[in-house]
Amino acid sequence: MSIYQHHETTGESDGATTRAVTTDAVRSVVLPIYGEYPPLWMELTERILHAGWDEVVLSVDAPDEATEKALARFSAEPRVVVSRSEDRRGKGGALVHGLEATTGDVVGFVDADGAVTVDELECVYGLVESGDADVCIGSRGYSGRRRKRQSLLRRAFAFGYGVLARRATGVPVYDFQCGVKACSREAWEAVADDLTERGFAFDTELLARLHHAGFHVREVSIEWTDPGDSSVSVLRDVPRMFAALRRIHRTVSEVSYRDGQSQRLRVALVSAYPPGTGHLAEYGEALADSFGSRENVDLTVLGQRSEFAPSVEHHGDYVVRRLWARDSLSGTFALLRELLSGEYDVVHFNVHMTYFGTKNRYRFFGLALPTLLSRLSDARVVATLHDLLEVVEDEVIEEEVGVVQALGAVFATQVLLLCDATTVTSEAYLDVVRSRYKAREVHHVPHGTFERAHSTTPTFDPPLRVLVFGHLGPTKDVETVVQAIELVQAGLPDAEVWVAGDSHPGYPGYREGLEKQFSKTPGVRFTGYVEDYELDAIWTDATMLVMPYLTCTGVSGVYQLAKSYGLPVVAFDVDGIRTSTVETGGDAAFVTPGDPRALAAEISGLWHDRERLAALARHNAEASAEWTISDTADQLLDIFAGEETGRRSAGDVLDRLPAEPCAIPGCGGTLERHRFKGDEAVVCSACGVPAVRVWGEV
């Protein structure tokens, strides 16, 4: 706890600080004031004080008569400190002197123009106070929904500056210039003496030094109202902006703040993510949680835009940016721009064949992104492919896909496999890839189970409740399940089937059609989409899971959930189902597809044979602990670092040229082809001397 005493110091251009009385300070906030309309910053100051804040520092440059009168209003307020300069110190200078005058455990600043409310300021400070971040900054978002009344020109300027600043500093944030920031006193004191920018670029240098000092910087979406009186001039300030970014880029890495601190791996995870629906979103969130929990990983999730979630959001130890859209070439290019402008060491695409859209052209461009990025970027690009067309039965391809579309899917798969490394979730898929495609580097990384209730198994109390889970469409035979339950009800009148999930994105309205069809069938319940907080109740109340799949294209995430909850499984015995389920661990009972009598007999048989029912549940519960998503994340991190093959994200050994000896006399080494930051070089394996260095191919 910091304690400050009554004192007054005088100074010239470096400012004078005035305090009132002794008090304790936990939160300190600085308001930089230069020419602002006094009622604006007076009202903001009063609101902050009314909210119970401990210390407000008014850092005033060149005050006029109206400003002096306004300052006098707070002369008797013990929580207000005034840092005054008769000269113009610049925003950065005013903030440095203002922050030096603070005494709180959490310090920061907010623009004095009233663009940010006290509630939003509370949100930013709260994340530092809770220990979730060392540094927290506001983000106005680029969707425009939280930037009230801001002009298109100012949005474009802010966006362009953000892209350049990320490139120059390596700080993985969007909005460098939003006028609300907070940090711990430890963080401020670690970098304060090294700050040199006193103008527009002060915020950027502060964030760069804090980030490179190893402090955890988080960005939170806030609501911001444009006051409409910006003094930024494109002709005057853009050249200054470029010059400042060059200075920051050149100097920020020269200072070592924390001895022995290892560099964090900057990972971008391109994946579906809530509030997106479906298994890939749930899996993406679980994978992100696992990556984010590692101290050596700095994770950014790049997901789809959503009207139900902010463009920038923080979850635990990672940030989520929602910046692109399905079925949109502009959305795909927005994702590519971010990946090229962001300072990422690794980009991981967590995708399936239809991830980027419902139309083939959008799917193809999306699946080509990993390979394109691997050619344009210094980052190591790794793709996890969850499904393959080759495991779909020929009859289904002819009926549901079509020959031309199938050929396009094969070609898109081949393009994707040319990125730096690819992982598949099944050993059978690994065999397919190696036998039918050309892949630069491919690995089997198991899907992993969700870390939920590994050691528990159901109690199997009545009533018998069958669960069908996941997206609904014509490849999931709900009709046969309902018919089977009607047969089961002849002996077990209270038997139920719960159909949990919404329509597949490719088949809008499909759930509603089923619900209408079976609205009067006893014991049939449709839950709609299941939120994450509802999962435990749905799964723990079920007796068994039925998987009425007519085709399988990848490892089943629903089956992995069943293992996580220790639930028995009955599945249609279609081509590929065992690869999708039991070959990943665990057990299941299999029945003839589309046969309600066979399914009813299996369900009833298991219900009456509790020993066998319990054995299926036990096998799945035991299998769930054998390989979790945390284990998957561990193996992926090894692949990110190149440890599975000895390759690294920079300086990769592409191949060796044993017939070419080194030309250096007495060396005796052989030449190897390496890739360095987008170009290639032939380098001696022994002495390291380059033989040839050209762009593209050697």
N, C-alpha and C positions, 0 to 999 in steps of 0.2 A: 504494500500500500504506500503510495506517495503522499507526502504532506507538504503543503507549500505555505509560506509565511507572507505576511504583509510586507511588501517592499515596492519601491519604484526606482527604475533605472532610466537614465536619459541617454540619448544617442542621436546621431545624425541620420545618415541614410540607412544605417544598419538597424534602426528601429529602437523604440523605447517600450518597455513592458510595465504595465500598471496592474497591481492586484489590490484586493480589498482587505480580506482578513484570512486567518488560518482556517483551513478546512481539509478534509480528506477527498481525494479524487480517484475514482475508478474509471470513468469514461471521460475522455477529453476530446472535443471536436473543435476544429479550426474553421472559421469562415473568412476567406480572403476577400477584402473589400477594396475596390478601386472604382469610384464613379458610379457604383450601384445606387439605385433609388432607395433612400433610407427606409421608407416604410416596408420595403420588401425584406431586407435583412433584419430589420427590427422585429417584424412579425415572426420570421423564422426563428430568431433567437428566443423570443418569448415562448414559442411553441416548444422548443427544445427544453427550456427551463421548466415549463409547465409539465413536461413529460418526465421530469425528475432527473435529468442528466446532471452530472457532477461538475462539469467544467466546460465553459464555452470561451474560446479564445477568438476575439475579433482582431484580425490582422489587417490593419488599415494603412493604405498608401495614399499620400498627398490628400488628406481630408480637407474638404471645403467647409464652409460655415454650417451648412445643413447637416453634414456628417458629424461635425463636432458637437452640435446640439443633440443629435441622436445618441452619440456616445455618452453624453452627460446623463442621459436617462438611466444608464446602467451603472453609474458610478457607485451606487450604494449596494449593488447586487454582489454578494460575496462569491458567486459562482462564475462571474464574468471577468475575464482577463483581457486587457487591451494591449496589443502590440502595434505601436504607431511608428510610421516613418513619414517625414515630410517630403521625401523623394519617392520616385517610382522604383520599387524593387523588382517588379515583374511578378507574375503569379507564383512562379517557383520560389522567388526570393521571399515573398510574403508568407508562403506556406512553410518554408524552412524555418524562418524566425518564429512563426506561430507554433509550429510543432516543437521547437526548442523550448518554448514557454509552457508547454503542457506538462502535467504531472501525473496523468492517469496511467493506469495499467494497460488500457486500450486507447490508442490515439488514432486520429484520422482527420479528414476534412470533408466539407460539403460546400458546393457552390452557394454563394450568398444570394443568388437570384430567385430562390424559391422554386426551382425546377423539380426538386426532389422533396418529397414530404418526410415528416419525422418518422412515420411508420416505415417507409422504405429505408431510412437511415438506421432505424432499430434493427431491421432485418440484416443489414450488412454488419453492424457491430456485433449482433448476437452470435454470428458464426465464429467470430474471433473469440468472444467471451466463452463460448461453449467448448473451445479447443478443437473445433472441426477444421480450423484453418489458422495459419499464422497471419495471413493477409487475406482480406476480402475486398473485392471491388464490385461496384454496381455495373450492370450491363443494360443498355437501353434496348438491346435486341435489334435484329435487322429485318424482322417481319413487318415492322411499322406499327404493330398492334399496341406496343407499349411506349411509342414515341409520339406523344400527342402534339399535333400541330407543327411537326417539324417539316421543313421544306425538303423537296426531293434533292436539291443541290447539297444541302447539309448532310443528308443521309449518304449521298454518294461520296462526299468528301470524307466522312467518318469511316465508311466502309473501305475506301482506298487507303486511308491512313492506317487502318487496322491491319490490312494485308501486308503493307510495307513494314509496319512495326513488328509484326510477328516474324517476318523474314530477318529483320535486322537484329532482333533481341532474342528470339527463340522462346519468348514467353507465350504459353499456349492459352491466350485469352483473346477475346474479340474486341472489346471496347476499352481501349487504353485511355481515352479522354473523358469518360463519364465522370462527372464531378463529385463522386462520393467514393471514398476509400477509407479503410481502417486496417490497423495492424497492431500486433502486440508491441509493447515498449521494447522488448528484447529485439524484435525485428527492426524497429526504427533506429535504435541506437547502434545496431550492427552496420548500418549503411549510411548513416547521416553524414559522417565526415567525408564521404567519397562523392557526394552529390555535387555536380557542377552546373547542371542546367537550371536556369532561372526563369525561363520563359515558357512557351507553349509545350515543350518536350519534357518538362519536369516530371509529369506523371509517368511518362514512358521510361525515363531513366530510373525513377524510383522502383517501378515494377521489375525492370530488367535486373537491377542490382539485388533486389530482394529474391527474385527467382534464382539467379546464379549463386546467391549466398546459400541456397538450399532451403529457403523458407517456402512453405506450402501456400501457393496463391490460388484462391478460389474466386470464381466469378458468379454472381447471382443476378438473375433477371429482376429488374425493378421497373416501376412506372415512372416516367419522366415527361414533364410538360415543357415544351420549348418556349422560353420567354420571348423569343423573337428578336432579340437585340444583340446577336452575336457580332463581335468585332473582327471575326476572322475574315481576312481578305485573301482570295485565291492568288492574285498577282504578287502580293507582298509576302504571304505566309507560306505558300507551297515551297519556294526555294529554301526558306529557313527550315521548313520541316525536313526536307531532304538532307540539308547540312547537319541538322541535329541528329537525325537517324544515323548518318555516317559516323558522327562523333561517338554516339552511344555504342554502335556496333564495334568500333575500334577499341574503345576503352573499357567496356563493361566486363570483359572476360579477363582483364589484366589483374584484377584484385581477387585474392583468395581469402574468403571470409572464414570458412570452417575447415580446419586442417583435417585431412584424412577422409573427407566426405566423398563417397563414390557418386559417380554420375548416374542419374536415374534414366532408365530406358523410356523414351517418349514413344508411346504406342497409340496409334489411331485404330479404333475398332469400328469398322463399317458393318452395321448390323441392324436388323429390326430391333425395336426397343419399345417398351410401354410408353404411351398408351396404345401403341400398335398392338394388334391382337394376333393370336396364333402361337404355335410352338416356338417358332424362330425368335419371336420377341421375348418370350419367357426365357429361352435358352440364352439369348444375347444378354439379358439382364443378369442371369446367374453367372455367365462367363465374365461380364464386366465387374460384378461384385468380387469375384475371385482374383482377377487381375488387379483391381484397385486396392485389395488388401495387402498387396506386396509393397514393401517400403522402397524397393528399387524400381518401381514402375510408376510412370506418370501417364495416366490413361485419359484419353478423350474418346468418347463414343460419338460417332457421327451417324445420326439417325434421320428418319423422315420427318418433315414438317407436320405439325398437327395443330388443329384449332383447339385442342383440349389440353395443350401443354406449352410452356414457354419455349422460346427458341434456344435459351441457355438455361441449364438447370444442373444443380449439383446433387450428387447422391453419394454420401459417404466420402470416399477418397478419390473420386473421379468426377469429371464434368461431362455432361451430355449436351451436344449441339445438334439441334434439329434444323437442317439447312437444305435438304433436297426432297424431291417428290418422285413417286412412281409415275410411269407412263408420261415422262417428260424429258425431252432431250436437254432442255435448259436446266432441269433439275440434276441430270447426270453431269452436265458440265459444271454446275455449281459445286458438286461434290469433288470433281476433278480439280477445280480451281483451289478449293480448300486444301486438298491433299498436296498440291504443288506449292502452295504458299505457306502451309504450316511446317514447322520444324520438327518433323517426325523421324524417328530412327526406324520404326517399323510400322507398316500399315497391314492390318489383318482384316480381310474380307470374310465375313461369316454369312454365307449365302446358299440359296438353292436356285434351281434353274429359273424359276418364275419370280425371283425376288424383286427385280427391277421394273416389272410391269406386267400387264395382262396382254399386251401386244408384242409380237415377236421382235419388232425392230427395237423396242425399248429394252427387251430382255437381252438382245444381242449386244447392244452398246454397253449395257451395264456389266455383262459378263466379260466384255473385252477390257474393262477398266483396269483390273489388276495387271494384265500384261502391258497395257499402254503405260500405266504408272511406273512399272518396273523399268521401262525404257527411258522415261523422262525424269525420274526422281532418284535421289541418292538413297532413299529409304529402301529397306528390305521389304518386299511385298509378299505376303503369305495369304493364300486363300484356303478356306475350309469349305469343301463342297459336300453338301448333305444328301444329294441325290444324283442318280445317273439314269439316263434313259435306257441303258442296256439291261437293266434288271426288270424292266416292264415287259410283260408278256406280249408277243408279236400280235396277238389278236386285239389286245387293248390298244396298241399303237395304231393299228389300222383303223379301229373304230373311233377312238377318242383323240388321237393326235394327227394322224395323216402322214404320208410318206415324206412330203416336202418339209413339213414342220419338223419331222424326226431328223432329217438330214441337217436342217438348220441347227437343231439342238446339239447334234454330234459335232458340227463345225464350231459352234460357240464353246462347247466343252474343250475342244482342242485348243482354241485360242486362250481360254482361261488357264489351261495347264502350262502355258509358256511363261507364266510369271515366275518369280524367284523360287517359290516353293508352294506346294499344294498338299493339303491333308484331306483324308477321307475318313469316315467314321466306322468303316467296316473293312475287315481283311479281304472279304470277297470283292469289295469295290476296288481295293488296292490291286488285286489280281486283274480286274477288268481294265483299269487304267494302264497298267504296265504292259498288258498284252495287246491293247487296241489303240493306244494313243502314244504320242511323243510328249514326255513330260520332263521338264528341267530337273525337278526334284520333287518326289512324292513320298508321303509318309502315311502310315495308319495311326491315327490318334483316336482312341475310343471316344464315343459320345459323352460318356460320364453320366452318373445319376445325380439328381437334384438332392442337395443336402438338407433333407427334411427329417423324416421319422424312420431312420434306418433300422433301428432295433425293435420296432413295434410290428405286431401283426394283428389283424382284425380279431374281434371276439366272436364274430358270426352269430350275433344275437338276431332273432327275428325282428322285422320281416326280411325275407330274401330280397335284396336290392341289387339289381344289375346296373352297372354304369357303362354308358357309351360316351366317350369324351373326345373333344376336338372339333375342328372345322367340319361342317356338314356339306356334302355334295354327292353326286351320283356314284362316286367310287367308295362310298361308305354305306353299306346296305342296312339302314335303320329299319326298313320295312320287315326284313326277315327277323330281326331281333324282336320287334313288337309281336309278330306272329308267334314266335317261340314263347314269349312271356304269356300270351293268351293260352297256349297249350299247357304251360307250367301251372297257370292259375287253376286248372282243373283239379290239381291235387294240393296246391298252395294258394288259396284265394287271395291272400294279402301280398303276393309277390309283386314287385314293382320293377320298372325300368326308368332310369333317369338319363335323359339325353342332354348332356352338358356341353354346350358349345354353340357358336353362331354359324351362319352361312359362310362357306368358303368365299374369299374375295372374287374368285372366278365364277361363282354361282350365286349372285345376290338374290335374296328372297327364298333360298332353298329351305332354310329352317322354318320360315313362316309357312311354306307349303306343307311340310311334314306336320307341323303343329296343327294346321287346319285339318289335315287328313285324319289325324289320330286324336282330335280334341275330345271325342266322346268315348275313347277306349279307356277302360278302368286301369289304374295302376301305371299310366304313362305320364311322365312329367318332363317338360322341356324347360331348362333353366336359362337358356340364352348364354351369352358370353359370361365366363366365370372370371371374376377379378381375382387378383393374387391373394387378397385377404380371405377369399371364400374357398380357396383350394382345400385347406385342411378339413373343413366341414364336409365338403363334397366327397372327398376321397376316404376319410375315416368312417363315414356313414355307409359306404358301399360294401357289399359282400364280395363282389368280384367285378372285374373289368371284362367286357366283351369287345373284341376288335373285329368288326364285321367288314374288313377291308377287302375290296375286290382287286386291288393292285397295290404294289409297294414300290416306291422309288428311292427310299433311303431308310437309314436307321430310325426307328420309331421313337420320337420323343415321348409319346403317350406311354409306351411300354416302359421307358426309363422312369417316368413318374410312378407307374404302378410298382416298380421295384422299390422306389424310394419310400413308398407307403406300405410295402410288404403285402401287396394285394394279389390274389390269384388272378390268372388271366386265361380266357378262352378266346381263341382266334380262328378266323377262317383260314383254311389250309391252302392258300394261294401261292403262286410262284414268288419266291423272294421273301415270304413272311418270316421264315426262320432266320434268314440273314438279318432282317430288320428287328428281330426280337431275341430269341433264345441264344443265338450265336454270340450275342453281346454279354451273355451271362443270365442266369435265372432259368425259369421253366414256364411252360404254358401247356394247356390242353388244346388240341386242334380238331376242328370239325369241317365237314364238307361245306364249301361256300354255297349260300343261297338255299340251304335246306333247313327250314324251321323245325322240323321234327328231330333232326340230328342235333341241332343246337339246344332244343328244349330238353332232350334226353341227357345231354352233357351237363346242362345247368342243374337239372333235378338230381342227376347222379352225384354231382359234387356236393350239393346241399345235403344230401342224405349220407354221403361218405365224408364225415367231418375230418377223418384222419387224412384222407387224400387232399381235401381242401386245405387243411392246415399245412400239409407238406408243400403244396404249391406256394402258399404264402410265405412259408419259412425259407424256401429256396430263393425266392425273389428278394426277401429282406436281407438275406446273407449276401446275395450277389450285389445288392445296392452299395454295400460298403467296400466292395473289391476295387471299384474304380469310380470315383466321384468327379464332378466337374472341376473340383480343385486339383485332382490329379491330371485332368485334361489341360488345365491352365499351366501346370508345371511343365508338361511335355511341350506345349506350344511355346513357352518361354525359351526352352532349350532350342527349339527350331528357329525362333526369332533371332537368337544369338548365333545360330549356325553350329551349335554344339553337336547336333545329330550327324552332321556331315563334315565338320571342320570348317565350314564356310562362315563368313561374317558379312555384315551389311555393307562394309566398306573394305576395299582391298580384297575382293573375292577372288579366289583361284578358280578360274573358269575351266581351264584344262592345261595339261602339261605337254611340252613339245620335246620329247626325249631325244629326237634326232638332231636337235639344235643345241650344240654346246655353247657355253658362254665364251665371248670373244676376249675377255680379260685374260692375259697370260697368267698361267699358273692357278687359275681359279678352279677349273674342273667342274663347275656347276652346270645345270641345264636350264633352259629357258621355260618360263611358265607364263601363261596368259592371265593377267589380272584385270579387274575392273576397279577403277578409282573414280568415284563421283560422276558417273555417267559416261566416262570415256574408258578406253581399254589400253593396256600397256603390256609389252612383253618384257619381263623382268627376270633376272638370274635368280635361281632358287638359293644360291649360296651367298653371293656378294650383294645382291639386291640392286645391282646397277641396271637401269632400263636400257633395253636394246632399241626398241621402237616405241613411239607414243603417238597415236593418231586418234581422231574421233571416230566412233563407230567401230568398224571391224579392223583388225590388225592385218 
